[in-house]
């Protein structure tokens, strides 16, 4: 592609390297903060700790959902380095760094080194990328696999590659992707059609692409019926994600408005929610999509079809568009926006304005403040230390629903679990516990441990009616209340 700043290539490469290093440094700092595992992470950790490798190929417990190869990688990391926070989050961290590198390679190849700096800066310093790139969840590994697949599709030329080599590369890459990342199926759909468009007149190569696609489909079908189907159709998942599905046939203004808000949330993940970032990047996206459709028929399929497939799945209640689940599509969104940015920069009148707004967007989106302040979520270890300090015994501790997974992780699995030996074997309360009855029959000096930040404390309000609060502790996402029976 024509690059108007060709003579500055070296400077742009240095700038890209600096941005990537900044992104790595930011993630390392957040990883080094060693924030406590929150409920979902602790639930995944329990599955990994309690199951062998074969057991991780079946649907998970504790309302968790993750692909087998992702779980195997994390389990291997835990076996090698211990069940500490950093070991459990190592693969998402590596995936986040890899995403930055391959995004840069794709953008530089498809647009220009100068234009690539804009989306690269967004991914390097954006909160969603930093958070989930240092968290025990599969969202950033999903994004990394998507980025790697797209890069591989661009560099493996179906028109030039030997048929056997092409078949082997994509059978292996596609198969591993399906079992390591469920939404990679959207990316593979784009890749398969991307290749078919190019070889539509070559029957032999088209046949190879079709055979590979069929093998992908068969594997995904196996994955779907063994693991995904019972999860996708569970009442819990459908209720939890209901607001993030789409209406396939909107029948009212409210339903149209819902669809608009959900789809707009995808862009907000990519660029932030400030009004000027939304309008500017909508323009980039629209111009980029038009440019792709007009000038790059095959690549328009590669970059656009996965998003269309994801939206279609959301309309069938098969895939939630909750923001963290849309991270997988961000590299393709950025490439489409970069195409639009190239078009704007080709207009001398708009060039300065476009660059200025892009810089504002980056500064409005970045979270470099995480260098100077810790990122915290549910700091249960501070609550456990407080319970130790107060001499609370395990028999007197009641762990409220939502806190049990993190409590069990830190008292039974974590390398420092012996620190909290005295408060092991606590009472794990269920969601339907009768707090009035509990308070009436409770003995000693009971303590209650909470970690869910959105807990309404309805149970505590009932306890307060029966027993006397003597001590309490509150920190980020963790609460402890110690009681005694009134005389």
C-alpha positions in Angstrom: 0.0 0.0 0.0 1.2 3.5 -0.8 3.0 5.0 2.3 3.2 8.8 2.2 5.7 8.8 5.1 8.1 6.1 3.7 11.2 8.0 4.5 10.2 8.0 8.2 9.8 4.2 8.4 12.7 3.8 10.8 11.3 6.5 13.2 7.9 4.9 13.1 9.4 1.5 13.9 11.2 3.0 16.9 8.0 4.6 18.0 6.1 1.3 17.7 8.8 -0.5 19.7 8.5 2.2 22.4 4.7 1.8 22.5 4.9 -2.0 22.8 7.5 -1.7 25.5 5.3 0.8 27.3 2.4 -1.7 27.1 4.6 -4.5 28.4 5.9 -2.4 31.3 2.3 -1.4 32.2 1.2 -5.0 32.3 4.3 -6.1 34.3 3.6 -3.4 36.8 -0.1 -4.5 37.2 0.9 -8.1 37.3 3.5 -7.3 40.0 0.7 -5.7 42.1 -0.5 -9.2 42.7 -4.1 -8.2 43.3 -6.1 -11.0 44.8 -8.0 -13.4 42.6 -11.6 -12.3 42.4 -14.6 -14.6 42.3 -14.4 -15.7 38.6 -10.6 -16.1 38.7 -10.8 -18.1 42.0 -13.5 -20.3 40.5 -11.4 -21.1 37.5 -8.4 -21.7 39.8 -10.5 -24.2 41.8 -11.4 -26.1 38.6 -7.7 -26.2 37.5 -6.6 -27.3 41.0 -9.2 -29.9 41.5 -9.1 -31.6 38.1 -6.6 -33.4 36.0 -5.9 -32.6 32.4 -8.6 -35.0 31.2 -11.1 -33.6 33.6 -10.6 -30.1 32.1 -12.0 -31.3 28.8 -15.5 -31.5 30.3 -17.8 -28.6 31.4 -16.5 -26.7 34.4 -18.0 -26.3 37.8 -18.8 -23.1 39.6 -20.5 -21.5 36.6 -17.2 -21.1 34.7 -16.6 -21.5 31.0 -13.1 -21.9 29.3 -11.7 -24.0 26.5 -9.6 -27.1 27.3 -6.3 -26.0 25.8 -6.4 -22.7 27.6 -7.0 -24.6 30.9 -4.2 -27.0 30.1 -1.7 -24.1 29.5 -2.7 -22.5 32.8 -2.5 -25.8 34.7 0.9 -26.5 33.3 2.0 -23.0 34.4 0.7 -23.7 37.9 2.4 -27.0 38.1 5.7 -25.5 37.0 5.5 -22.3 39.1 3.0 -22.9 41.8 -0.6 -21.8 42.3 0.3 -18.2 42.9 -1.5 -15.3 41.2 1.4 -14.6 38.8 1.6 -18.2 37.6 -2.1 -18.4 37.0 -2.1 -15.2 35.1 1.1 -15.9 33.1 -0.5 -17.1 29.9 -2.9 -14.1 29.6 0.1 -11.8 30.2 2.1 -13.5 27.4 -1.0 -13.4 25.1 -1.4 -9.7 25.7 2.2 -9.0 24.8 1.9 -11.2 21.7 -1.2 -9.4 20.6 0.6 -6.1 20.6 3.4 -7.5 18.5 1.2 -9.2 15.9 -1.2 -6.3 15.7 1.7 -4.1 14.8 2.9 -6.6 12.1 -0.6 -6.7 10.6 -1.2 -2.9 10.7 2.2 -2.1 9.2 1.6 -4.7 6.5 -1.9 -3.6 5.6 -1.8 0.1 6.1 1.3 2.1 7.1 3.8 2.3 9.9 2.5 5.8 10.7 -1.2 4.8 10.9 -0.4 1.7 12.9 0.8 3.8 15.8 -2.8 4.9 16.6 -4.5 1.5 17.2 -1.3 0.1 18.7 -1.4 2.9 21.3 -5.0 2.1 22.2 -4.3 -1.6 22.7 -1.0 -0.9 24.6 -2.5 1.4 27.2 -6.3 0.6 27.3 -7.7 -0.5 30.6 -9.6 -3.6 29.3 -6.4 -4.9 27.6 -4.3 -4.3 30.7 -6.8 -5.8 33.1 -7.6 -8.9 31.2 -4.0 -9.3 30.1 -3.2 -9.8 33.8 -6.2 -11.9 34.8 -7.0 -15.6 35.0 -9.6 -15.5 32.2 -9.4 -16.4 28.5 -10.4 -13.1 26.9 -6.9 -11.8 26.0 -5.7 -15.3 24.9 -8.8 -15.4 22.6 -7.7 -12.0 21.2 -4.1 -13.2 20.8 -5.2 -16.3 18.9 -7.4 -14.2 16.6 -4.6 -11.8 15.9 -2.2 -14.7 15.2 -4.7 -16.4 12.9 -5.2 -13.3 10.8 -1.5 -12.6 10.6 -1.0 -16.2 9.4 -3.7 -15.9 6.8 -2.0 -12.8 5.4 1.5 -14.3 5.2 0.5 -17.8 4.0 -0.4 -17.1 0.3 -2.8 -19.8 -0.9 -1.9 -18.9 -4.5 1.8 -19.6 -3.9 2.0 -22.2 -1.1 2.4 -25.9 -1.9 -0.9 -27.7 -1.4 0.5 -30.2 1.2 2.2 -27.5 3.2 -0.9 -25.2 3.1 -3.1 -28.1 4.2 -0.8 -29.0 7.1 -0.4 -25.4 8.4 -4.1 -24.7 8.5 -5.2 -28.1 9.8 -2.9 -27.7 12.8 -3.5 -23.9 13.3 -7.2 -24.2 13.0 -7.5 -27.3 15.1 -5.4 -25.9 18.0 -7.4 -22.6 17.8 -10.8 -24.3 18.1 -9.8 -26.1 21.3 -7.9 -23.2 22.7 -10.4 -20.4 21.9 -14.1 -20.9 21.3 -14.7 -17.6 19.4 -11.8 -18.4 17.1 -14.5 -20.1 15.0 -15.6 -16.6 13.9 -12.1 -15.8 12.7 -11.7 -19.2 11.0 -15.0 -18.5 9.1 -13.4 -15.3 7.7 -10.2 -17.0 6.9 -11.9 -19.9 5.1 -13.9 -17.6 2.9 -10.9 -15.3 2.4 -9.0 -18.1 0.8 -12.0 -19.4 -1.2 -12.5 -16.0 -2.8 -8.8 -16.1 -3.9 -8.9 -19.6 -5.4 -12.4 -19.6 -6.7 -11.1 -20.5 -10.2 -8.6 -23.1 -9.0 -10.6 -26.2 -8.3 -7.8 -28.2 -6.6 -6.9 -25.5 -4.2 -10.5 -24.6 -3.5 -11.1 -28.3 -2.7 -8.2 -28.2 -0.2 -9.7 -25.1 1.5 -13.1 -26.8 1.6 -11.7 -30.0 3.1 -9.8 -28.0 5.8 -13.0 -26.0 6.6 -15.0 -29.3 6.9 -12.4 -30.6 9.4 -12.7 -27.4 11.3 -16.5 -27.6 11.4 -16.4 -31.3 12.5 -14.1 -30.4 15.4 -16.1 -27.4 16.4 -19.3 -29.5 16.3 -17.6 -32.0 18.7 -16.5 -29.2 21.0 -20.0 -27.6 20.8 -21.9 -30.8 21.8 -19.4 -32.0 24.4 -18.6 -28.7 26.2 -20.4 -25.6 24.8 -24.0 -26.7 24.4 -24.7 -27.5 28.1 -23.1 -24.2 29.0 -24.7 -21.9 26.4 -28.2 -23.2 27.2 -27.8 -23.1 31.0 -30.4 -20.9 32.7 -27.6 -19.1 34.6 -25.7 -18.1 31.5 -28.8 -17.1 29.6 -30.1 -15.0 32.5 -26.7 -13.4 33.2 -26.0 -12.4 29.6 -29.6 -11.6 28.6 -28.9 -7.9 28.2 -26.0 -8.6 25.9 -27.8 -10.6 23.3 -29.4 -9.0 20.3 -32.9 -9.0 19.0 -32.8 -10.8 15.6 -36.0 -9.1 14.5 -36.5 -5.9 16.6 -40.2 -5.2 16.9 -40.1 -1.9 18.8 -38.1 1.2 19.2 -36.9 -0.1 22.5 -35.5 -3.3 20.9 -33.8 -1.2 18.2 -32.4 1.0 20.9 -31.1 -2.1 22.8 -29.4 -3.4 19.7 -27.8 0.0 19.0 -26.5 0.3 22.6 -25.0 -3.3 22.6 -23.3 -2.8 19.2 -22.0 0.6 20.2 -20.5 -1.0 23.3 -18.2 -3.0 21.1 -16.7 0.3 19.7 -16.5 1.7 23.3 -14.3 -1.3 24.3 -11.9 -0.4 21.4 -11.7 3.4 21.8 -13.5 4.5 25.0 -16.8 6.2 25.7 -16.1 9.9 25.2 -18.3 11.4 22.6 -15.5 12.6 20.3 -13.8 9.2 20.3 -17.1 7.5 19.4 -17.9 9.8 16.5 -14.3 10.0 15.1 -13.8 6.2 15.2 -17.2 5.5 13.8 -16.1 7.7 10.8 -12.8 5.7 10.6 -14.7 2.4 10.7 -17.3 3.4 8.1 -14.6 4.8 5.7 -12.4 1.8 6.3 -15.2 -0.7 5.6 -16.1 1.1 2.4 -12.5 1.1 1.4 -12.1 -2.6 2.0 -15.3 -3.5 0.2 -14.3 -1.4 -2.9 -10.6 -2.1 -3.1 -9.8 -5.4 -1.3 -12.6 -7.9 -1.9 -10.9 -10.9 -0.3 -9.5 -8.9 2.7 -12.8 -7.4 3.3 -14.1 -10.9 4.0 -11.1 -11.6 6.3 -11.6 -8.4 8.4 -15.3 -7.9 8.4 -17.0 -11.4 8.2 -15.9 -12.5 11.8 -17.7 -9.4 13.3 -20.8 -10.2 11.2 -20.7 -13.8 12.4 -20.3 -12.7 16.0 -23.3 -10.4 15.7 -25.4 -13.2 14.1 -24.5 -15.5 17.0 -25.6 -12.8 19.5 -28.9 -12.5 17.6 -29.4 -16.2 18.1 -28.6 -16.0 21.8 -25.5 -18.2 21.2 -22.8 -15.6 22.0 -22.9 -12.7 24.4 -21.6 -9.3 23.5 -20.7 -8.4 27.0 -17.7 -6.1 26.6 -15.0 -8.6 27.7 -16.2 -11.2 25.3 -15.8 -8.8 22.3 -12.1 -8.4 22.9 -11.5 -11.2 20.5 -12.7 -9.0 17.6 -10.7 -5.9 18.5 -7.7 -6.5 16.2 -10.0 -6.8 13.2 -11.9 -3.7 14.3 -8.6 -1.8 14.6 -7.4 -2.9 11.1 -10.7 -1.7 9.6 -10.4 1.6 11.4 -6.7 1.9 10.2 -7.9 1.5 6.6 -10.2 4.5 7.2 -7.4 6.5 8.8 -5.3 6.0 5.7 -8.1 7.4 3.6 -8.5 10.5 5.9 -4.7 11.1 5.9 -4.7 11.1 2.1 -6.7 14.3 2.2 -4.4 17.2 3.0 -7.2 19.3 4.4 -8.3 16.6 6.9 -4.8 15.3 7.8 -3.9 17.6 10.7 -7.4 17.4 12.2 -7.5 13.6 12.0 -4.1 13.3 13.6 -5.0 15.7 16.4 -8.3 13.9 17.2 -6.4 10.6 17.2 -4.0 11.9 19.7 -6.8 13.1 21.9 -8.5 9.7 21.6 -5.3 8.0 22.9 -4.9 10.3 25.8 -8.6 10.0 26.7 -8.4 6.2 26.6 -5.0 5.4 28.2 -4.6 4.2 31.8 -1.0 5.1 32.5 -2.1 6.1 36.0 -1.9 2.4 36.8 1.9 2.9 37.0 1.4 5.0 40.1 -1.6 3.4 41.7 -2.4 -0.3 42.2 -5.3 -1.9 40.4 -7.4 -3.7 43.1 -10.6 -5.7 42.9 -11.5 -8.0 45.8 -8.6 -7.9 48.2 -9.6 -10.9 50.4 -6.2 -11.5 51.8 -6.4 -8.2 53.8 -9.6 -9.5 55.3 -8.0 -12.9 56.1 -5.1 -11.0 57.7 -7.6 -9.0 59.8 -9.3 -12.2 60.9 -5.9 -13.6 62.0 -5.1 -10.4 63.9 -8.5 -10.6 65.7 -7.8 -14.3 66.6 -10.9 -15.6 64.8 -10.9 -19.4 64.5 -12.3 -21.3 61.5 -15.2 -22.6 63.6 -16.4 -19.0 64.1 -16.0 -17.8 60.5 -18.9 -17.7 58.1 -18.0 -17.1 54.5 -20.8 -15.5 52.6 -21.8 -16.8 49.1 -19.5 -15.3 46.5 -16.5 -15.2 48.8 -16.1 -18.9 49.1 -14.0 -19.5 46.0 -11.4 -16.9 46.8 -11.4 -18.1 50.5 -10.8 -21.7 49.5 -8.1 -20.7 47.0 -6.1 -18.7 49.6 -6.6 -21.1 52.5 -6.1 -24.4 50.6 -4.3 -23.8 47.2 -2.1 -20.7 47.4 1.6 -21.1 48.2 1.1 -19.0 51.3 -1.9 -20.9 52.6 -0.3 -21.7 55.9 -0.6 -18.0 56.8 -4.3 -18.5 57.2 -4.2 -22.0 58.7 -6.1 -20.9 61.8 -9.2 -19.8 59.8 -9.5 -22.9 57.6 -12.6 -25.1 57.6 -15.0 -22.1 57.9 -18.7 -22.4 57.4 -19.6 -21.8 53.7 -23.0 -20.2 53.5 -25.4 -20.9 50.7 -27.3 -18.3 48.8 -30.6 -19.2 50.4 -29.5 -19.1 54.0 -32.0 -18.0 56.6 -30.0 -15.3 58.4 -32.7 -14.8 61.1 -32.5 -18.5 62.0 -28.7 -18.5 61.8 -28.4 -15.5 64.1 -30.7 -17.1 66.7 -28.8 -20.3 66.8 -25.2 -19.0 66.4 -22.6 -19.5 69.1 -19.4 -17.8 70.2 -18.2 -14.7 68.5 -19.0 -15.2 64.8 -17.3 -13.4 62.0 -18.7 -12.9 58.5 -16.5 -12.6 55.4 -17.8 -10.8 52.2 -16.0 -10.1 48.9 -18.8 -9.3 46.4 -18.6 -5.5 46.0 -22.2 -5.3 44.8 -23.6 -7.3 47.8 -26.6 -5.5 49.2 -25.8 -6.8 52.8 -29.4 -7.9 53.3 -28.1 -10.8 55.4 -26.0 -8.5 57.5 -29.1 -6.3 58.2 -30.9 -9.3 59.6 -27.8 -10.3 61.7 -27.7 -6.8 63.1 -31.3 -7.3 64.5 -30.2 -10.3 66.6 -26.5 -10.0 67.5 -24.2 -7.1 68.3 -21.5 -5.9 65.9 -18.3 -5.5 67.7 -15.6 -5.1 65.0 -15.6 -4.5 61.3 -13.1 -4.2 58.5 -13.5 -2.8 54.9 -11.0 -2.7 52.0 -11.3 -2.8 48.3 -14.0 -5.5 47.6 -13.7 -7.2 50.9 -15.6 -6.8 54.2 -15.4 -8.5 57.6 -18.0 -8.2 60.4 -17.4 -9.6 63.8 -20.3 -10.1 66.2 -21.1 -11.3 69.7 -24.3 -12.4 71.4 -25.7 -9.6 73.6 -26.0 -10.4 77.3 
